[in-house]
Amino acid sequence: MHKQTIPIIHIIGLPGAGKTTLARRLSKTLKVPVLRIGYHRARFPQTPIGEADAWIALFKELSRRRWKNCILETTGLNSREAFLGTVLPFEQMFTIKLEASRKTLENRIREKKKKNQGGQWLYSAKYKDKYEFIRKLFRPFCKIPANCYINTNRLTKAAVYRRAFKEIEAHKSIEKEGQYEKDTKKESGASTHWR
């Protein structure tokens, strides 16, 4: 039986958007690991070289996974992430952008703090905390393109998951159809220009 492969599912969002919650749920359903830059940042010094080393370690991990069958959770704001979108073939990565208003994001961060949830702040020395990060990077984040946009302001965690899963399934079926057409044209000797 042929094991199904999926592209890198890249979940992006500002702190409090619901990235970790969605990533965990999709990971369980799709049976693929979640890769986070925060994990690698914690292993290196918080310096420009340490930041570069963290991204190199993440890219090596993605390479070991053959650039597929995993979930990548990031903010979407680091220029090193843009590298992935530039160098990988279009069908190799599917980006889900979780959006929410500033007020919603700040309220969620406050709630996480009360419950002692939310990881250590490891983004950059430029931003003292997640609130400042949101204040300064909300507008640039709004301009980032994605394959799927989900506004999480009024959605339950379950509704966000259902919407994301539905979009991933739709993407997989489109890819499957495209691969079928590509294979059929090869067999018939016709030239193909697939994506």
FILUM-795984 format. One record per residue: x, y, z of N, C-alpha, C in turn; residue in three letters; residue number from 1. Coordinates in Angstrom, 1 decimal. Atoms other than C-alpha are relative to their C-alpha. Example, Ala and Ser with C-alpha at 12.3 -4.5 7.8 and 13.67 -1.06 7.14 Angstrom:
FILUM-795984
(site (0.9,-1.2,0.0),(12.3,-4.5,7.8),(0.9,1.2,0.0),ALA,1)
(site (-0.9,-1.1,0.0),(13.7,-1.1,7.1),(-0.8,1.1,0.8),SER,2)
This chain:
FILUM-795984
(site (0.8,-1.2,0.0),(0.0,0.0,0.0),(0.9,1.2,0.0),MET,1)
(site (-0.8,-1.2,0.1),(1.4,3.4,-1.0),(-0.4,1.0,1.1),HIS,2)
(site (0.2,-0.9,-1.1),(1.8,5.7,2.0),(-0.3,1.4,-0.6),LYS,3)
(site (0.4,-1.4,0.5),(0.1,9.1,1.4),(1.0,1.0,0.5),GLN,4)
(site (-0.9,-1.1,-0.4),(2.4,12.1,1.4),(-0.8,1.3,0.0),THR,5)
(site (0.6,-1.3,0.0),(1.4,15.6,2.2),(1.1,1.0,0.0),ILE,6)
(site (-1.0,-1.1,0.0),(3.2,18.9,1.6),(0.3,0.5,1.4),PRO,7)
(site (-0.2,-0.7,-1.3),(4.7,20.9,4.5),(-1.3,0.8,0.2),ILE,8)
(site (1.1,-0.8,-0.4),(1.7,22.3,6.2),(0.6,1.2,0.9),ILE,9)
(site (-0.6,-1.1,-0.7),(3.0,25.8,7.2),(-1.1,0.8,0.7),HIS,10)
(site (1.0,-0.8,-0.7),(0.8,27.4,9.9),(0.7,1.2,0.5),ILE,11)
(site (-0.5,-1.2,-0.4),(1.5,31.0,10.4),(-1.0,0.9,0.8),ILE,12)
(site (0.9,-0.9,-0.7),(0.1,33.6,12.8),(0.8,0.7,1.1),GLY,13)
(site (-0.6,-0.7,-1.1),(0.9,36.1,15.5),(-0.2,-0.7,1.3),LEU,14)
(site (0.2,0.6,-1.3),(1.2,35.1,19.1),(-1.5,0.1,0.4),PRO,15)
(site (1.4,0.0,-0.4),(-2.3,34.1,20.3),(-1.0,-0.3,-1.1),GLY,16)
(site (0.9,0.3,1.1),(-3.7,33.3,16.9),(-0.6,-1.4,0.0),ALA,17)
(site (0.4,1.4,-0.1),(-4.0,29.6,17.7),(0.8,-1.0,-0.8),GLY,18)
(site (-0.9,0.9,0.8),(-1.0,28.1,15.8),(0.2,-1.3,0.7),LYS,19)
(site (-0.4,1.3,-0.7),(0.0,25.6,18.5),(-1.2,-0.9,0.1),THR,20)
(site (1.2,0.9,-0.1),(-3.5,24.4,19.1),(-0.4,-0.7,-1.3),THR,21)
(site (0.3,0.6,1.3),(-4.2,23.9,15.4),(1.1,-1.0,-0.4),LEU,22)
(site (-1.1,0.9,0.4),(-0.8,22.3,14.8),(-0.1,-1.3,0.8),ALA,23)
(site (0.1,1.2,-0.8),(-1.3,19.8,17.7),(-1.1,-0.9,-0.6),ARG,24)
(site (1.2,0.7,0.5),(-4.7,18.8,16.4),(0.2,-0.6,-1.4),ARG,25)
(site (-0.3,0.6,1.3),(-3.6,18.4,12.8),(1.0,-1.1,0.0),LEU,26)
(site (-1.1,1.0,-0.1),(-0.5,16.5,13.8),(-0.6,-1.3,0.5),SER,27)
(site (0.7,1.2,-0.4),(-2.7,14.0,15.6),(-0.8,-0.7,-1.1),LYS,28)
(site (0.9,0.5,1.1),(-5.1,13.6,12.7),(0.9,-0.5,-1.2),THR,29)
(site (-0.9,0.4,1.2),(-2.4,13.5,9.9),(1.1,-0.9,0.3),LEU,30)
(site (-1.1,0.8,-0.5),(0.1,11.6,12.0),(1.3,0.4,-0.6),LYS,31)
(site (-1.2,-0.6,0.4),(2.9,13.9,11.2),(0.5,0.9,1.1),VAL,32)
(site (-0.5,-0.8,-1.1),(5.3,15.8,13.5),(-0.2,1.5,-0.2),PRO,33)
(site (0.0,-1.4,0.1),(5.1,19.5,14.3),(1.5,0.5,0.2),VAL,34)
(site (-1.4,-0.6,-0.2),(8.4,21.5,13.8),(-0.2,1.4,0.3),LEU,35)
(site (0.1,-1.4,-0.5),(8.8,24.8,15.6),(1.4,0.6,0.0),ARG,36)
(site (-1.3,-0.7,-0.1),(11.5,27.4,15.2),(0.4,0.2,1.5),ILE,37)
(site (-0.2,-0.3,-1.4),(11.1,28.1,19.0),(0.8,-1.1,0.6),GLY,38)
(site (-0.7,1.1,-0.6),(12.4,24.6,19.8),(1.5,0.2,-0.3),TYR,39)
(site (-1.4,-0.1,0.4),(15.6,25.3,17.9),(0.6,1.3,0.6),HIS,40)
(site (-0.5,-1.2,-0.6),(15.9,28.9,19.2),(0.5,-0.2,1.4),ARG,41)
(site (-0.4,0.3,-1.4),(16.0,27.5,22.7),(1.3,-0.7,0.2),ALA,42)
(site (-1.2,0.8,0.0),(19.0,25.4,21.8),(1.3,0.8,-0.3),ARG,43)
(site (-1.1,-0.8,0.4),(21.2,28.3,20.7),(-0.1,1.4,0.7),PHE,44)
(site (0.0,-1.4,-0.6),(22.3,31.7,22.1),(-0.9,0.9,-0.7),PRO,45)
(site (0.8,-1.0,0.6),(20.0,34.6,21.5),(0.9,1.1,-0.5),GLN,46)
(site (-0.9,-0.9,0.7),(22.4,36.3,19.2),(-0.3,-0.1,-1.5),THR,47)
(site (0.3,0.2,1.4),(22.3,36.9,15.4),(0.6,-1.3,-0.5),PRO,48)
(site (-0.6,1.3,0.5),(24.6,33.8,14.9),(-0.9,-1.1,0.6),ILE,49)
(site (0.9,1.0,-0.6),(22.4,31.8,17.3),(-1.3,-0.1,-0.8),GLY,50)
(site (1.3,0.0,0.8),(19.3,32.8,15.3),(0.3,-0.7,-1.3),GLU,51)
(site (-0.3,0.7,1.2),(21.0,31.7,12.1),(0.2,-1.5,0.2),ALA,52)
(site (-0.1,1.4,-0.3),(22.0,28.4,13.7),(-1.3,-0.7,0.2),ASP,53)
(site (1.3,0.6,-0.2),(18.5,27.8,14.8),(-0.8,-0.3,-1.3),ALA,54)
(site (0.7,0.2,1.3),(17.1,28.3,11.3),(0.7,-1.1,-0.8),TRP,55)
(site (-0.7,1.0,0.7),(19.8,26.1,9.8),(-0.4,-1.4,0.6),ILE,56)
(site (0.4,1.3,-0.6),(18.9,23.3,12.3),(-1.4,-0.3,-0.4),ALA,57)
(site (1.4,0.3,0.4),(15.2,23.7,11.4),(0.0,-0.5,-1.5),LEU,58)
(site (0.0,0.4,1.5),(16.0,23.5,7.6),(0.6,-1.4,-0.1),PHE,59)
(site (-0.5,1.4,0.1),(18.1,20.4,8.2),(-1.0,-1.0,0.4),LYS,60)
(site (1.1,0.9,-0.4),(15.2,18.8,10.0),(-1.0,-0.1,-1.1),GLU,61)
(site (0.9,0.1,1.2),(12.9,19.7,7.1),(0.6,-0.9,-1.1),LEU,62)
(site (-0.7,0.8,1.1),(15.5,18.2,4.7),(-0.1,-1.5,0.3),SER,63)
(site (0.1,1.4,-0.4),(15.6,15.0,6.7),(-1.4,-0.6,-0.2),ARG,64)
(site (1.4,0.4,0.2),(11.8,14.8,6.3),(-0.3,0.1,-1.5),ARG,65)
(site (0.1,-0.1,1.5),(12.4,15.2,2.5),(-1.0,1.1,-0.4),ARG,66)
(site (0.8,-1.2,0.3),(10.5,18.6,2.7),(-1.5,-0.3,-0.2),TRP,67)
(site (1.5,0.4,0.0),(7.1,16.9,3.3),(-0.3,-0.7,1.3),LYS,68)
(site (0.5,0.8,-1.1),(5.0,15.1,5.8),(0.3,0.6,1.4),ASN,69)
(site (-0.2,-0.6,-1.3),(5.3,17.6,8.6),(-0.8,1.3,0.0),CYS,70)
(site (0.6,-1.3,-0.2),(3.7,20.7,10.1),(1.0,1.0,0.5),ILE,71)
(site (-1.0,-1.0,-0.4),(5.8,23.8,10.4),(-0.8,1.2,0.6),LEU,72)
(site (0.7,-1.1,-0.7),(4.6,26.4,12.9),(0.9,1.2,0.3),GLU,73)
(site (-0.8,-1.2,-0.1),(6.0,29.9,12.7),(-0.9,1.3,0.0),THR,74)
(site (0.8,-1.3,0.1),(4.9,33.6,12.7),(-0.2,0.3,-1.4),THR,75)
(site (0.1,-0.4,1.4),(5.5,33.9,9.0),(0.7,1.3,-0.3),GLY,76)
(site (-0.7,-1.3,0.1),(7.5,37.1,9.6),(1.5,0.0,-0.2),LEU,77)
(site (-1.5,0.0,0.1),(11.1,36.0,9.4),(0.4,-0.2,-1.4),ASN,78)
(site (-0.4,0.1,1.4),(12.8,36.5,6.1),(0.6,-1.4,-0.4),SER,79)
(site (-0.5,1.4,0.3),(14.3,33.0,6.4),(-1.1,-0.9,-0.4),ARG,80)
(site (1.2,0.8,0.4),(10.8,31.6,6.1),(-0.3,0.3,-1.4),GLU,81)
(site (0.3,-0.4,1.4),(10.3,33.5,2.9),(0.8,-0.9,-1.0),ALA,82)
(site (-0.9,0.9,0.8),(13.2,31.4,1.6),(-0.7,-1.3,-0.4),PHE,83)
(site (0.7,1.2,0.3),(11.1,28.3,1.8),(-1.0,0.2,-1.1),LEU,84)
(site (1.0,-0.3,1.0),(8.3,29.8,-0.2),(0.6,0.3,-1.4),GLY,85)
(site (-0.7,-0.3,1.2),(10.8,30.9,-2.8),(0.7,-1.2,-0.7),THR,86)
(site (-0.8,1.1,0.6),(12.9,27.7,-3.3),(-0.8,-1.3,-0.1),VAL,87)
(site (0.7,1.2,0.2),(10.3,25.0,-2.8),(-1.0,0.0,-1.1),LEU,88)
(site (1.0,0.0,1.0),(8.1,23.9,-5.6),(-1.4,0.4,0.6),PRO,89)
(site (1.3,-0.5,-0.5),(4.6,25.4,-5.3),(-0.8,-1.1,0.8),PHE,90)
(site (0.9,1.0,-0.6),(2.9,22.1,-4.4),(0.7,-0.6,1.3),GLU,91)
(site (-0.8,0.6,-1.1),(5.6,21.3,-1.7),(-0.4,0.6,1.4),GLN,92)
(site (0.4,-0.6,-1.2),(4.1,23.7,0.9),(-1.4,0.6,-0.1),MET,93)
(site (1.3,-0.6,0.0),(0.6,24.7,1.9),(-0.1,0.8,1.3),PHE,94)
(site (-0.1,-1.0,-1.1),(0.4,27.8,4.1),(-1.4,0.3,0.5),THR,95)
(site (1.3,-0.3,-0.6),(-2.5,28.3,6.5),(0.3,1.2,0.9),ILE,96)
(site (-0.3,-1.3,-0.8),(-2.6,31.9,7.9),(-1.2,0.2,1.0),LYS,97)
(site (1.0,-0.2,-1.0),(-4.4,32.3,11.2),(0.0,1.5,0.4),LEU,98)
(site (0.2,-1.5,-0.2),(-5.7,35.9,11.6),(-0.9,0.2,1.2),GLU,99)
(site (0.8,-0.4,-1.0),(-7.2,37.7,14.5),(0.2,1.5,0.3),ALA,100)
(site (-0.2,-1.4,-0.3),(-7.7,41.3,15.7),(1.1,0.1,1.1),SER,101)
(site (-1.0,-0.3,-1.1),(-5.0,42.9,17.9),(-0.6,-0.2,1.4),ARG,102)
(site (0.7,0.1,-1.3),(-7.5,43.0,20.8),(-0.2,-1.5,0.3),LYS,103)
(site (0.2,1.4,-0.2),(-8.3,39.3,20.4),(1.3,-0.7,0.4),THR,104)
(site (-1.3,0.6,-0.3),(-4.6,38.4,20.3),(0.5,0.3,1.4),LEU,105)
(site (-0.4,-0.4,-1.3),(-3.8,40.4,23.3),(-0.8,-0.6,1.2),GLU,106)
(site (0.8,0.6,-1.0),(-6.7,39.0,25.3),(0.4,-1.5,0.1),ASN,107)
(site (-0.4,1.4,-0.1),(-5.6,35.4,24.4),(1.3,-0.1,0.7),ARG,108)
(site (-1.3,0.1,-0.7),(-2.0,36.1,25.5),(-0.2,0.2,1.5),ILE,109)
(site (0.2,-0.3,-1.4),(-3.3,37.6,28.8),(-0.6,-1.3,0.7),ARG,110)
(site (0.6,1.2,-0.5),(-5.4,34.4,29.3),(1.0,-1.1,0.2),GLU,111)
(site (-1.0,1.1,-0.1),(-2.5,32.1,28.6),(0.9,0.3,1.2),LYS,112)
(site (-0.8,-0.4,-1.1),(-0.4,34.1,31.1),(-0.6,-0.4,1.3),LYS,113)
(site (0.8,0.3,-1.2),(-3.1,33.6,33.8),(0.1,-1.5,0.3),LYS,114)
(site (0.0,1.5,-0.1),(-3.0,29.8,33.1),(1.4,-0.5,0.0),LYS,115)
(site (-1.4,0.4,0.1),(0.8,29.7,32.9),(0.2,-0.8,-1.3),ASN,116)
(site (-0.2,0.6,1.2),(0.6,28.6,29.3),(0.8,0.9,-0.9),GLN,117)
(site (-0.8,-0.9,0.9),(2.5,29.9,26.3),(1.5,-0.2,0.3),GLY,118)
(site (-1.5,0.3,-0.3),(6.2,29.2,25.9),(0.8,1.3,0.3),GLY,119)
(site (-1.0,-1.1,-0.3),(9.2,31.3,26.8),(0.1,0.9,-1.3),GLN,120)
(site (-0.1,-0.9,1.1),(9.5,34.4,24.6),(1.4,-0.1,-0.6),TRP,121)
(site (-1.4,0.2,0.6),(12.4,33.6,22.2),(0.0,0.6,-1.4),LEU,122)
(site (-0.1,-0.6,1.3),(11.7,35.8,19.2),(1.2,0.8,-0.3),TYR,123)
(site (-1.1,-0.9,0.3),(14.1,38.6,19.4),(0.1,1.0,1.1),SER,124)
(site (-0.2,-1.0,-1.0),(15.7,41.1,21.7),(-0.6,1.3,-0.4),ALA,125)
(site (0.7,-1.2,0.5),(14.0,43.8,19.6),(-1.3,0.2,0.7),LYS,126)
(site (1.3,-0.1,-0.5),(10.7,43.0,21.2),(0.0,-0.6,1.4),TYR,127)
(site (-0.1,0.5,-1.4),(10.4,42.8,25.0),(-1.0,-1.1,0.3),LYS,128)
(site (1.0,1.0,-0.3),(7.3,40.7,24.9),(-0.9,-0.2,-1.2),ASP,129)
(site (0.9,0.3,1.1),(4.5,39.3,22.7),(-0.9,1.2,-0.3),LYS,130)
(site (0.8,-1.1,0.2),(2.4,42.4,23.2),(0.7,1.0,-0.9),TYR,131)
(site (-0.8,-0.9,0.8),(5.1,44.6,21.7),(0.2,-0.5,-1.4),GLU,132)
(site (-0.2,0.7,1.3),(5.7,42.1,18.9),(-1.3,0.2,-0.8),PHE,133)
(site (1.3,-0.2,0.7),(2.0,42.3,18.0),(-0.2,1.4,-0.5),ILE,134)
(site (0.1,-1.5,0.3),(1.9,46.1,18.2),(0.8,0.4,-1.2),ARG,135)
(site (-0.9,-0.5,1.0),(4.9,46.5,15.9),(-0.2,-0.8,-1.3),LYS,136)
(site (0.0,0.8,1.2),(4.3,43.6,13.4),(-1.4,-0.4,-0.5),LEU,137)
(site (1.4,0.4,0.4),(0.5,43.4,13.1),(-0.2,0.4,-1.5),PHE,138)
(site (0.2,-0.4,1.4),(0.4,45.4,9.8),(0.9,-0.8,-1.0),ARG,139)
(site (-0.8,0.8,1.0),(3.4,43.6,8.1),(-0.6,-1.4,-0.1),PRO,140)
(site (0.5,1.3,0.0),(1.8,40.3,9.1),(-1.2,-0.1,-0.9),PHE,141)
(site (1.2,0.0,0.8),(-1.5,41.3,7.4),(0.3,-0.1,-1.5),CYS,142)
(site (-0.4,0.0,1.4),(0.4,41.5,4.1),(0.6,-1.3,-0.5),LYS,143)
(site (-0.6,1.3,0.4),(1.8,38.0,4.1),(-1.0,-0.9,-0.7),ILE,144)
(site (1.0,0.8,0.8),(0.2,35.8,1.4),(0.0,-1.5,0.6),PRO,145)
(site (0.2,1.3,-0.5),(-1.1,32.3,2.2),(-0.9,-0.8,-1.0),ALA,146)
(site (0.9,0.8,0.8),(-3.0,29.4,0.5),(-1.4,0.0,0.7),ASN,147)
(site (1.2,0.1,-0.7),(-5.7,29.5,3.2),(0.0,1.1,1.1),CYS,148)
(site (0.1,-1.1,-1.0),(-6.8,32.4,5.5),(-1.2,-0.4,0.9),TYR,149)
(site (1.1,0.3,-1.0),(-8.8,31.7,8.7),(0.1,1.1,1.1),ILE,150)
(site (0.2,-1.0,-1.1),(-10.0,34.5,10.9),(-0.5,-0.7,1.2),ASN,151)
(site (0.3,0.8,-1.2),(-10.0,33.0,14.4),(-0.7,0.9,1.0),THR,152)
(site (0.6,-0.9,-1.0),(-11.7,36.0,16.1),(-1.2,-0.7,0.7),ASN,153)
(site (1.3,0.5,-0.6),(-15.1,34.3,16.6),(-0.2,-1.5,-0.2),ARG,154)
(site (0.1,1.4,0.2),(-14.3,30.7,15.8),(0.4,-0.8,1.2),LEU,155)
(site (-0.5,0.9,-1.0),(-14.0,27.9,18.3),(1.3,-0.7,-0.5),THR,156)
(site (-1.2,0.8,0.4),(-10.8,25.8,18.3),(-0.4,-1.1,-1.0),LYS,157)
(site (0.4,1.1,0.8),(-12.8,23.0,16.8),(-0.4,0.5,-1.4),ALA,158)
(site (0.4,-0.5,1.3),(-14.2,25.2,14.0),(1.3,0.4,-0.8),ALA,159)
(site (-1.2,-0.4,0.7),(-10.7,26.5,13.1),(0.6,-1.3,-0.5),VAL,160)
(site (-0.5,1.3,0.4),(-9.5,22.8,13.0),(-0.8,-0.5,-1.3),TYR,161)
(site (0.8,0.5,1.1),(-12.4,21.8,10.7),(0.3,0.7,-1.3),ARG,162)
(site (-0.3,-0.8,1.2),(-11.8,24.6,8.3),(1.3,-0.3,-0.6),ARG,163)
(site (-1.3,0.3,0.5),(-8.1,24.0,8.1),(0.1,-1.4,-0.6),ALA,164)
(site (-0.1,1.3,0.6),(-8.5,20.3,7.6),(-0.8,-0.1,-1.3),PHE,165)
(site (0.7,0.0,1.3),(-11.1,20.8,4.9),(0.8,0.6,-1.1),LYS,166)
(site (-0.9,-0.7,1.0),(-8.7,23.2,3.1),(1.2,-0.9,-0.4),GLU,167)
(site (-1.2,0.9,0.3),(-5.8,20.7,3.4),(-0.5,-1.2,-0.9),ILE,168)
(site (0.6,1.1,0.8),(-8.1,17.9,2.0),(-0.2,0.4,-1.4),GLU,169)
(site (0.3,-0.6,1.3),(-9.2,20.1,-0.9),(1.3,0.2,-0.8),ALA,170)
(site (-1.3,-0.2,0.6),(-5.5,20.9,-1.6),(0.6,-1.3,-0.5),HIS,171)
(site (-0.6,1.4,0.4),(-4.5,17.2,-1.6),(-0.8,-0.5,-1.2),LYS,172)
(site (0.7,0.6,1.1),(-7.3,16.3,-4.0),(0.3,0.7,-1.3),SER,173)
(site (-0.4,-0.8,1.2),(-6.3,19.1,-6.4),(1.4,-0.5,-0.5),ILE,174)
(site (-1.3,0.5,0.3),(-2.7,17.9,-6.2),(-0.1,-1.4,-0.6),GLU,175)
(site (0.2,1.3,0.5),(-3.8,14.3,-6.8),(-0.5,0.0,-1.4),LYS,176)
(site (0.5,-0.1,1.4),(-5.8,15.3,-9.9),(1.1,0.5,-0.9),GLU,177)
(site (-1.1,-0.5,0.8),(-2.8,17.3,-11.2),(1.0,-1.1,-0.3),GLY,178)
(site (-1.0,1.1,0.2),(-0.5,14.3,-10.7),(-0.5,-1.0,-0.9),GLN,179)
(site (0.7,1.0,0.9),(-3.0,12.0,-12.5),(0.2,0.6,-1.4),TYR,180)
(site (-0.1,-0.6,1.4),(-3.1,14.4,-15.5),(1.5,0.0,-0.5),GLU,181)
(site (-1.4,0.0,0.3),(0.7,14.7,-15.4),(0.5,-1.4,-0.4),LYS,182)
(site (-0.3,1.4,0.4),(1.1,10.9,-15.4),(-0.6,-0.5,-1.3),ASP,183)
(site (0.7,0.4,1.2),(-1.5,10.4,-18.1),(0.7,0.6,-1.2),THR,184)
(site (-0.6,-0.7,1.1),(0.2,12.9,-20.4),(1.4,-0.7,-0.3),LYS,185)
(site (-1.3,0.6,0.2),(3.6,11.2,-19.8),(-0.2,-1.4,-0.8),LYS,186)
(site (0.3,1.3,0.6),(2.1,7.8,-20.7),(-0.4,0.2,-1.5),GLU,187)
(site (0.4,-0.2,1.4),(0.6,9.2,-23.9),(1.0,0.7,-0.9),SER,188)
(site (-1.1,-0.7,0.8),(3.8,11.0,-24.9),(-0.2,1.4,-0.2),GLY,189)
(site (0.3,-1.4,0.2),(2.2,14.4,-24.8),(0.9,0.8,0.9),ALA,190)
(site (-0.8,-0.9,-0.9),(4.2,17.3,-23.4),(-0.9,0.5,1.1),SER,191)
(site (0.7,-0.4,-1.2),(3.2,18.5,-20.0),(0.6,1.3,0.6),THR,192)
(site (-0.4,-1.2,-0.7),(3.3,21.9,-18.3),(-0.9,0.1,1.2),HIS,193)
(site (0.8,0.1,-1.2),(2.0,21.1,-14.9),(0.6,0.9,1.0),TRP,194)
(site (-0.3,-1.1,-1.0),(2.2,24.1,-12.5),(1.4,0.5,-0.3),ARG,195)
